[in-house]
């Protein structure tokens, strides 16, 4: 038997063993719908009366933050399937197969980047996905600076080139003077949410509601830093700890 024929026979046998375990990943969409919703930012209720308006957070070290405006630019949404990775040889033979977290996810790029105002009073739909039936372990929400005008961008805000904009005031304690801060970040960042092992079956219509906690978001950011770039990056990365998901 020639070497070519031997390899072809081996590849065919391996396909029969490995492919069924990943078939659900590459199957056609079966009427499933997953709506990803952004819930309004949760500002601490017990602190609102300190200034008469939302946007105020008293942090664990006693320092206080008053946010005047805050915006994030979302660029993509992805559901990542779970499951064991393919063996090394199978990875070579099935390089184009979407598989587990080691291969392509079911990402969709938003038609246009969407600006999320963190003072928005109502929930908004960020994206709708049509994933194949299967088990999904992660939801990934990408942040990236838009290159043009983004959906939801206020007329008085230039979000181009910025993935996050936050303006406000802070002070070290109730008796200290307020100091202004302005955070501008251009880096991209993925907020990754653990779904456990969420099963999506044929015809499911689900809603993943993303909640954000202002207290968790602003905790630990050094707004007094002489390096505004470090504070801006910390504010962007802190979105990870501040974001949770509720299934409906």
Order of alpha helices (4+ residues) and beta strands (2+ residues): alpha-beta-alpha-beta-beta-alpha-beta-beta-beta-beta-beta-beta-beta-alpha-alpha-alpha-beta
